[in-house]
Amino acid sequence: MSVHVNVVVLRGSLSSAPRERELPSGSTLTLLEITTRVDDAVATVPVVIADADAQVTTLASGDEVVVVGRVTRRYFRAGGVTQSRTEVVAERVVRAARRQAVERALKLANGQLADVA
């Protein structure tokens, strides 16, 4: 039997301040751009979180964060053309300096991996 899991853990810094968008349902979607570095490679990863708390919405450009979530690909129409965007849907976003919060977020990711082991 094949088991699939979709768990992402990112650590990086915000490329810009969070942007909020209200959805027709009344929910709020917060958009983050996280810059990660591995050796000499730099990547910017789009992250979204639904109904984020003030801890996330008050982050500033340059703040270092840890994100736990899952990768998804979203399709949408723009200018009459179907487009897609791959992004991380966050379950947790915490400041990297908050060690206990980071540990709790990593336990969440480990628990999701352990569920399939």
TIKOL-847960 format. One line per field, with one value per atom (N, C-alpha, C, O): atom name; x, y, z; residue in three letters. Coordinates in nm, 3 decimals, always signed. Layout:
name	[CA, ...]
x	[X, ...]
y	[Y, ...]
z	[Z, ...]
resn	[Ala, ...]
//
This chain:
name	[N, CA, C, O, N, CA, C, O, N, CA, C, O, N, CA, C, O, N, CA, C, O, N, CA, C, O, N, CA, C, O, N, CA, C, O, N, CA, C, O, N, CA, C, O, N, CA, C, O, N, CA, C, O, N, CA, C, O, N, CA, C, O, N, CA, C, O, N, CA, C, O, N, CA, C, O, N, CA, C, O, N, CA, C, O, N, CA, C, O, N, CA, C, O, N, CA, C, O, N, CA, C, O, N, CA, C, O, N, CA, C, O, N, CA, C, O, N, CA, C, O, N, CA, C, O, N, CA, C, O, N, CA, C, O, N, CA, C, O, N, CA, C, O, N, CA, C, O, N, CA, C, O, N, CA, C, O, N, CA, C, O, N, CA, C, O, N, CA, C, O, N, CA, C, O, N, CA, C, O, N, CA, C, O, N, CA, C, O, N, CA, C, O, N, CA, C, O, N, CA, C, O, N, CA, C, O, N, CA, C, O, N, CA, C, O, N, CA, C, O, N, CA, C, O, N, CA, C, O, N, CA, C, O, N, CA, C, O, N, CA, C, O, N, CA, C, O, N, CA, C, O, N, CA, C, O, N, CA, C, O, N, CA, C, O, N, CA, C, O, N, CA, C, O, N, CA, C, O, N, CA, C, O, N, CA, C, O, N, CA, C, O, N, CA, C, O, N, CA, C, O, N, CA, C, O, N, CA, C, O, N, CA, C, O, N, CA, C, O, N, CA, C, O, N, CA, C, O, N, CA, C, O, N, CA, C, O, N, CA, C, O, N, CA, C, O, N, CA, C, O, N, CA, C, O, N, CA, C, O, N, CA, C, O, N, CA, C, O, N, CA, C, O, N, CA, C, O, N, CA, C, O, N, CA, C, O, N, CA, C, O, N, CA, C, O, N, CA, C, O, N, CA, C, O, N, CA, C, O, N, CA, C, O, N, CA, C, O, N, CA, C, O, N, CA, C, O, N, CA, C, O, N, CA, C, O, N, CA, C, O, N, CA, C, O, N, CA, C, O, N, CA, C, O, N, CA, C, O, N, CA, C, O, N, CA, C, O, N, CA, C, O, N, CA, C, O, N, CA, C, O, N, CA, C, O, N, CA, C, O, N, CA, C, O, N, CA, C, O, N, CA, C, O, N, CA, C, O, N, CA, C, O, N, CA, C, O, N, CA, C, O, N, CA, C, O]
x	[+0.083, +0.000, +0.088, +0.183, +0.058, +0.132, +0.068, -0.054, +0.149, +0.100, +0.158, +0.278, +0.074, +0.116, +0.097, +0.000, +0.189, +0.178, +0.223, +0.313, +0.162, +0.193, +0.216, +0.122, +0.341, +0.378, +0.497, +0.595, +0.487, +0.594, +0.636, +0.552, +0.767, +0.821, +0.918, +1.014, +0.891, +0.977, +1.033, +0.965, +1.155, +1.211, +1.274, +1.357, +1.234, +1.287, +1.240, +1.185, +1.263, +1.222, +1.119, +1.117, +1.034, +0.931, +0.994, +1.072, +0.959, +1.009, +0.938, +0.993, +0.815, +0.735, +0.635, +0.620, +0.567, +0.467, +0.350, +0.324, +0.281, +0.165, +0.058, +0.039, -0.010, -0.122, -0.248, -0.249, -0.354, -0.480, -0.581, -0.585, -0.664, -0.769, -0.895, -0.893, -1.005, -1.131, -1.199, -1.211, -1.243, -1.311, -1.461, -1.512, -1.534, -1.679, -1.750, -1.857, -1.692, -1.753, -1.742, -1.808, -1.657, -1.632, -1.504, -1.457, -1.446, -1.317, -1.206, -1.222, -1.096, -0.980, -0.867, -0.841, -0.801, -0.686, -0.564, -0.562, -0.462, -0.338, -0.233, -0.210, -0.170, -0.069, +0.069, +0.091, +0.161, +0.299, +0.393, +0.362, +0.505, +0.612, +0.733, +0.788, +0.774, +0.884, +1.008, +1.004, +1.117, +1.243, +1.326, +1.353, +1.365, +1.448, +1.582, +1.595, +1.683, +1.818, +1.873, +1.869, +1.925, +1.996, +2.125, +2.123, +2.236, +2.366, +2.359, +2.332, +2.382, +2.377, +2.244, +2.224, +2.151, +2.023, +1.921, +1.906, +1.853, +1.749, +1.618, +1.611, +1.513, +1.380, +1.278, +1.289, +1.179, +1.068, +0.947, +0.910, +0.885, +0.774, +0.648, +0.644, +0.543, +0.416, +0.346, +0.337, +0.297, +0.228, +0.095, +0.090, -0.011, -0.141, -0.189, -0.162, -0.261, -0.320, -0.457, -0.472, -0.555, -0.693, -0.716, -0.671, -0.785, -0.825, -0.709, -0.720, -0.598, -0.478, -0.502, -0.580, -0.433, -0.444, -0.349, -0.270, -0.356, -0.275, -0.126, -0.047, -0.087, +0.053, +0.110, +0.228, +0.028, +0.070, +0.052, +0.141, -0.062, -0.091, -0.004, +0.007, +0.059, +0.146, +0.293, +0.378, +0.324, +0.462, +0.507, +0.424, +0.637, +0.692, +0.796, +0.848, +0.824, +0.925, +1.057, +1.099, +1.120, +1.246, +1.232, +1.330, +1.111, +1.090, +1.117, +1.076, +1.187, +1.215, +1.103, +1.064, +1.051, +0.937, +0.961, +1.047, +0.881, +0.873, +0.729, +0.636, +0.710, +0.578, +0.563, +0.652, +0.448, +0.413, +0.282, +0.187, +0.277, +0.157, +0.165, +0.229, +0.099, +0.098, +0.106, +0.065, +0.159, +0.170, +0.040, -0.018, -0.005, -0.123, -0.104, -0.024, -0.177, -0.175, -0.315, -0.411, -0.328, -0.457, -0.471, -0.378, -0.587, -0.615, -0.715, -0.807, -0.695, -0.786, -0.784, -0.694, -0.884, -0.891, -0.855, -0.904, -0.767, -0.727, -0.709, -0.633, -0.778, -0.766, -0.813, -0.762, -0.911, -0.964, -0.877, -0.905, -0.772, -0.678, -0.673, -0.671, -0.671, -0.656, -0.509, -0.421, -0.484, -0.348, -0.344, -0.448, -0.223, -0.210, -0.100, -0.014, -0.108, -0.008, +0.015, -0.081, +0.139, +0.174, +0.210, +0.291, +0.149, +0.171, +0.163, +0.119, +0.206, +0.195, +0.073, +0.062, -0.018, -0.131, -0.085, -0.065, -0.070, -0.013, -0.116, -0.230, -0.072, -0.149, -0.097, -0.174, +0.033, +0.096, +0.201, +0.277, +0.205, +0.312, +0.355, +0.274, +0.482, +0.532, +0.665, +0.742, +0.692, +0.822, +0.931, +0.915, +1.039, +1.147, +1.210, +1.265, +1.204, +1.263, +1.183, +1.235, +1.059, +0.973, +0.995, +0.918, +1.099, +1.145, +1.035, +1.022, +0.958, +0.854, +0.745, +0.694, +0.710, +0.609, +0.662, +0.588, +0.790, +0.852, +0.851, +0.820, +0.884, +0.884, +0.744, +0.730, +0.640, +0.503, +0.467, +0.403, +0.509, +0.481, +0.552, +0.494, +0.675, +0.748, +0.688, +0.690, +0.634, +0.565, +0.441, +0.408, +0.372, +0.257, +0.301, +0.238, +0.408, +0.458, +0.502, +0.471, +0.574, +0.619, +0.501, +0.504, +0.399, +0.279, +0.211, +0.163, +0.206, +0.146, +0.227, +0.171, +0.357, +0.442, +0.430, +0.430, +0.421, +0.411, +0.279, +0.273, +0.174, +0.044, +0.048, -0.035, +0.143, +0.150, +0.261, +0.272, +0.341, +0.454, +0.409, +0.490]
y	[-0.117, +0.000, +0.125, +0.134, +0.218, +0.341, +0.449, +0.466, +0.519, +0.626, +0.757, +0.767, +0.857, +0.989, +1.089, +1.081, +1.181, +1.284, +1.417, +1.420, +1.523, +1.656, +1.747, +1.809, +1.755, +1.837, +1.924, +1.875, +2.053, +2.146, +2.218, +2.261, +2.232, +2.316, +2.413, +2.372, +2.541, +2.646, +2.733, +2.759, +2.775, +2.878, +2.981, +2.948, +3.104, +3.210, +3.344, +3.355, +3.446, +3.581, +3.636, +3.600, +3.723, +3.784, +3.880, +3.967, +3.863, +3.951, +4.085, +4.187, +4.085, +4.207, +4.189, +4.079, +4.295, +4.288, +4.199, +4.191, +4.134, +4.052, +4.137, +4.255, +4.075, +4.142, +4.064, +3.941, +4.136, +4.071, +4.093, +4.199, +3.991, +3.998, +3.938, +3.828, +4.011, +3.958, +3.879, +3.926, +3.760, +3.673, +3.701, +3.755, +3.665, +3.686, +3.622, +3.669, +3.516, +3.447, +3.528, +3.497, +3.632, +3.711, +3.671, +3.743, +3.556, +3.514, +3.604, +3.670, +3.605, +3.684, +3.590, +3.491, +3.620, +3.543, +3.633, +3.743, +3.586, +3.662, +3.600, +3.479, +3.684, +3.638, +3.681, +3.798, +3.585, +3.610, +3.565, +3.471, +3.630, +3.586, +3.559, +3.650, +3.431, +3.390, +3.363, +3.283, +3.430, +3.407, +3.308, +3.327, +3.199, +3.096, +3.093, +3.130, +3.048, +3.036, +2.899, +2.858, +2.829, +2.704, +2.716, +2.725, +2.716, +2.742, +2.875, +2.977, +2.876, +3.001, +3.022, +3.124, +2.926, +2.935, +3.011, +2.985, +3.105, +3.183, +3.156, +3.158, +3.130, +3.107, +3.185, +3.197, +3.238, +3.304, +3.214, +3.173, +3.183, +3.089, +3.163, +3.226, +3.156, +3.218, +3.132, +3.010, +3.197, +3.129, +3.200, +3.323, +3.123, +3.181, +3.118, +3.001, +3.197, +3.146, +3.211, +3.332, +3.128, +3.176, +3.225, +3.163, +3.337, +3.393, +3.396, +3.347, +3.456, +3.464, +3.553, +3.648, +3.520, +3.602, +3.721, +3.732, +3.810, +3.932, +3.902, +3.982, +3.788, +3.750, +3.740, +3.769, +3.701, +3.688, +3.821, +3.864, +3.884, +4.005, +4.123, +4.219, +4.118, +4.228, +4.204, +4.283, +4.094, +4.069, +4.179, +4.243, +4.200, +4.303, +4.242, +4.133, +4.313, +4.269, +4.246, +4.329, +4.132, +4.099, +4.010, +3.950, +4.000, +3.912, +3.767, +3.723, +3.695, +3.554, +3.469, +3.488, +3.375, +3.293, +3.146, +3.110, +3.063, +2.920, +2.894, +2.937, +2.823, +2.792, +2.641, +2.572, +2.590, +2.449, +2.448, +2.517, +2.370, +2.364, +2.255, +2.152, +2.281, +2.183, +2.258, +2.373, +2.191, +2.249, +2.225, +2.117, +2.328, +2.313, +2.393, +2.486, +2.353, +2.426, +2.477, +2.399, +2.607, +2.672, +2.719, +2.777, +2.694, +2.737, +2.850, +2.850, +2.948, +3.063, +3.121, +3.093, +3.201, +3.266, +3.413, +3.480, +3.461, +3.601, +3.644, +3.583, +3.748, +3.797, +3.695, +3.691, +3.612, +3.513, +3.390, +3.305, +3.379, +3.268, +3.194, +3.257, +3.061, +2.984, +2.983, +2.952, +3.018, +3.022, +2.938, +2.899, +2.912, +2.838, +2.900, +2.972, +2.868, +2.917, +2.806, +2.754, +2.771, +2.676, +2.755, +2.848, +2.717, +2.792, +2.698, +2.584, +2.747, +2.673, +2.727, +2.848, +2.637, +2.673, +2.646, +2.530, +2.752, +2.740, +2.696, +2.742, +2.607, +2.572, +2.653, +2.692, +2.678, +2.757, +2.848, +2.806, +2.972, +3.066, +3.127, +3.190, +3.110, +3.164, +3.234, +3.199, +3.332, +3.399, +3.298, +3.224, +3.297, +3.202, +3.223, +3.129, +3.344, +3.374, +3.315, +3.305, +3.277, +3.220, +3.068, +2.991, +3.028, +2.889, +2.789, +2.687, +2.815, +2.720, +2.708, +2.599, +2.820, +2.816, +2.739, +2.666, +2.755, +2.681, +2.532, +2.450, +2.496, +2.355, +2.295, +2.181, +2.369, +2.319, +2.301, +2.203, +2.395, +2.385, +2.262, +2.192, +2.238, +2.122, +1.991, +1.891, +1.991, +1.872, +1.843, +1.727, +1.948, +1.931, +1.860, +1.763, +1.909, +1.847, +1.704, +1.615, +1.681, +1.545, +1.453, +1.337, +1.502, +1.421, +1.380, +1.267, +1.472, +1.440, +1.334, +1.247, +1.342, +1.240, +1.107, +1.002, +1.110, +0.987, +0.914, +0.791, +0.990, +0.928, +0.832, +0.741, +0.851, +0.766, +0.661, +0.573, +0.672, +0.578, +0.445, +0.355]
z	[+0.000, +0.000, +0.000, +0.078, -0.085, -0.096, -0.008, -0.010, +0.068, +0.155, +0.106, +0.079, +0.097, +0.051, +0.164, +0.239, +0.175, +0.278, +0.217, +0.133, +0.260, +0.208, +0.328, +0.380, +0.372, +0.487, +0.446, +0.390, +0.475, +0.443, +0.570, +0.649, +0.590, +0.695, +0.628, +0.563, +0.644, +0.587, +0.699, +0.798, +0.682, +0.768, +0.677, +0.593, +0.696, +0.612, +0.662, +0.772, +0.582, +0.622, +0.526, +0.408, +0.577, +0.493, +0.394, +0.431, +0.267, +0.161, +0.165, +0.123, +0.216, +0.225, +0.339, +0.392, +0.374, +0.480, +0.433, +0.313, +0.526, +0.489, +0.420, +0.452, +0.324, +0.254, +0.287, +0.282, +0.319, +0.352, +0.241, +0.178, +0.220, +0.119, +0.179, +0.233, +0.170, +0.219, +0.109, -0.005, +0.143, +0.047, +0.050, +0.148, -0.057, -0.059, +0.060, +0.100, +0.116, +0.231, +0.360, +0.459, +0.359, +0.479, +0.549, +0.637, +0.511, +0.567, +0.514, +0.411, +0.585, +0.543, +0.504, +0.573, +0.396, +0.349, +0.361, +0.306, +0.432, +0.447, +0.357, +0.361, +0.276, +0.180, +0.228, +0.261, +0.231, +0.272, +0.160, +0.087, +0.149, +0.059, +0.148, +0.209, +0.155, +0.242, +0.157, +0.064, +0.189, +0.119, +0.199, +0.317, +0.131, +0.193, +0.124, +0.007, +0.198, +0.142, +0.178, +0.294, +0.078, +0.100, +0.020, -0.103, +0.091, +0.030, -0.043, +0.019, -0.174, -0.250, -0.321, -0.386, -0.308, -0.377, -0.291, -0.171, -0.354, -0.288, -0.359, -0.482, -0.281, -0.339, -0.258, -0.136, -0.328, -0.263, -0.276, -0.386, -0.163, -0.158, -0.117, -0.011, -0.200, -0.160, -0.055, -0.069, +0.050, +0.160, +0.184, +0.183, +0.204, +0.239, +0.369, +0.397, +0.448, +0.571, +0.587, +0.576, +0.613, +0.628, +0.770, +0.867, +0.780, +0.909, +1.009, +1.121, +0.965, +1.049, +1.170, +1.165, +1.278, +1.398, +1.389, +1.295, +1.488, +1.488, +1.488, +1.438, +1.544, +1.546, +1.404, +1.383, +1.308, +1.169, +1.095, +1.022, +1.113, +1.035, +1.075, +0.999, +1.192, +1.234, +1.203, +1.242, +1.134, +1.093, +0.997, +0.932, +0.988, +0.900, +0.807, +0.832, +0.700, +0.606, +0.681, +0.762, +0.653, +0.718, +0.840, +0.884, +0.896, +1.012, +0.971, +0.864, +1.059, +1.033, +1.093, +1.208, +1.013, +1.055, +1.023, +0.942, +1.090, +1.059, +1.020, +1.089, +0.909, +0.856, +0.848, +0.800, +0.895, +0.877, +0.799, +0.836, +0.693, +0.611, +0.507, +0.527, +0.395, +0.285, +0.152, +0.142, +0.052, -0.081, -0.157, -0.150, -0.227, -0.311, -0.440, -0.447, -0.540, -0.666, -0.692, -0.696, -0.707, -0.724, -0.868, -0.924, -0.927, -1.065, -1.060, -0.979, -1.150, -1.156, -1.297, -1.376, -1.325, -1.456, -1.439, -1.349, -1.527, -1.526, -1.671, -1.746, -1.708, -1.845, -1.948, -2.059, -1.911, -2.003, -2.021, -2.106, -1.940, -1.952, -1.817, -1.712, -1.822, -1.700, -1.660, -1.740, -1.534, -1.482, -1.355, -1.302, -1.306, -1.181, -1.097, -1.145, -0.969, -0.874, -0.772, -0.714, -0.750, -0.646, -0.522, -0.528, -0.409, -0.286, -0.167, -0.179, -0.053, +0.072, +0.147, +0.170, +0.184, +0.269, +0.412, +0.451, +0.490, +0.623, +0.727, +0.727, +0.814, +0.933, +1.051, +1.140, +1.051, +1.157, +1.095, +1.007, +1.142, +1.110, +1.242, +1.311, +1.278, +1.404, +1.382, +1.292, +1.465, +1.460, +1.499, +1.595, +1.424, +1.449, +1.586, +1.643, +1.639, +1.769, +1.885, +1.996, +1.861, +1.967, +1.972, +1.913, +2.041, +2.040, +2.077, +2.009, +2.180, +2.221, +2.114, +2.089, +2.052, +1.945, +1.825, +1.760, +1.795, +1.684, +1.717, +1.630, +1.839, +1.879, +1.866, +1.820, +1.905, +1.890, +1.743, +1.706, +1.659, +1.515, +1.456, +1.373, +1.496, +1.445, +1.495, +1.424, +1.617, +1.667, +1.583, +1.558, +1.540, +1.452, +1.323, +1.281, +1.261, +1.137, +1.162, +1.083, +1.270, +1.302, +1.325, +1.284, +1.391, +1.415, +1.286, +1.273, +1.189, +1.060, +0.987, +0.921, +0.999, +0.936, +1.009, +0.945, +1.141, +1.219, +1.193, +1.202, +1.159, +1.132, +1.014, +1.006, +0.923, +0.804, +0.815, +0.730, +0.920, +0.934, +0.990, +1.008]
resn	[Met, Met, Met, Met, Ser, Ser, Ser, Ser, Val, Val, Val, Val, His, His, His, His, Val, Val, Val, Val, Asn, Asn, Asn, Asn, Val, Val, Val, Val, Val, Val, Val, Val, Val, Val, Val, Val, Leu, Leu, Leu, Leu, Arg, Arg, Arg, Arg, Gly, Gly, Gly, Gly, Ser, Ser, Ser, Ser, Leu, Leu, Leu, Leu, Ser, Ser, Ser, Ser, Ser, Ser, Ser, Ser, Ala, Ala, Ala, Ala, Pro, Pro, Pro, Pro, Arg, Arg, Arg, Arg, Glu, Glu, Glu, Glu, Arg, Arg, Arg, Arg, Glu, Glu, Glu, Glu, Leu, Leu, Leu, Leu, Pro, Pro, Pro, Pro, Ser, Ser, Ser, Ser, Gly, Gly, Gly, Gly, Ser, Ser, Ser, Ser, Thr, Thr, Thr, Thr, Leu, Leu, Leu, Leu, Thr, Thr, Thr, Thr, Leu, Leu, Leu, Leu, Leu, Leu, Leu, Leu, Glu, Glu, Glu, Glu, Ile, Ile, Ile, Ile, Thr, Thr, Thr, Thr, Thr, Thr, Thr, Thr, Arg, Arg, Arg, Arg, Val, Val, Val, Val, Asp, Asp, Asp, Asp, Asp, Asp, Asp, Asp, Ala, Ala, Ala, Ala, Val, Val, Val, Val, Ala, Ala, Ala, Ala, Thr, Thr, Thr, Thr, Val, Val, Val, Val, Pro, Pro, Pro, Pro, Val, Val, Val, Val, Val, Val, Val, Val, Ile, Ile, Ile, Ile, Ala, Ala, Ala, Ala, Asp, Asp, Asp, Asp, Ala, Ala, Ala, Ala, Asp, Asp, Asp, Asp, Ala, Ala, Ala, Ala, Gln, Gln, Gln, Gln, Val, Val, Val, Val, Thr, Thr, Thr, Thr, Thr, Thr, Thr, Thr, Leu, Leu, Leu, Leu, Ala, Ala, Ala, Ala, Ser, Ser, Ser, Ser, Gly, Gly, Gly, Gly, Asp, Asp, Asp, Asp, Glu, Glu, Glu, Glu, Val, Val, Val, Val, Val, Val, Val, Val, Val, Val, Val, Val, Val, Val, Val, Val, Gly, Gly, Gly, Gly, Arg, Arg, Arg, Arg, Val, Val, Val, Val, Thr, Thr, Thr, Thr, Arg, Arg, Arg, Arg, Arg, Arg, Arg, Arg, Tyr, Tyr, Tyr, Tyr, Phe, Phe, Phe, Phe, Arg, Arg, Arg, Arg, Ala, Ala, Ala, Ala, Gly, Gly, Gly, Gly, Gly, Gly, Gly, Gly, Val, Val, Val, Val, Thr, Thr, Thr, Thr, Gln, Gln, Gln, Gln, Ser, Ser, Ser, Ser, Arg, Arg, Arg, Arg, Thr, Thr, Thr, Thr, Glu, Glu, Glu, Glu, Val, Val, Val, Val, Val, Val, Val, Val, Ala, Ala, Ala, Ala, Glu, Glu, Glu, Glu, Arg, Arg, Arg, Arg, Val, Val, Val, Val, Val, Val, Val, Val, Arg, Arg, Arg, Arg, Ala, Ala, Ala, Ala, Ala, Ala, Ala, Ala, Arg, Arg, Arg, Arg, Arg, Arg, Arg, Arg, Gln, Gln, Gln, Gln, Ala, Ala, Ala, Ala, Val, Val, Val, Val, Glu, Glu, Glu, Glu, Arg, Arg, Arg, Arg, Ala, Ala, Ala, Ala, Leu, Leu, Leu, Leu, Lys, Lys, Lys, Lys, Leu, Leu, Leu, Leu, Ala, Ala, Ala, Ala, Asn, Asn, Asn, Asn, Gly, Gly, Gly, Gly, Gln, Gln, Gln, Gln, Leu, Leu, Leu, Leu, Ala, Ala, Ala, Ala, Asp, Asp, Asp, Asp, Val, Val, Val, Val, Ala, Ala, Ala, Ala]
//
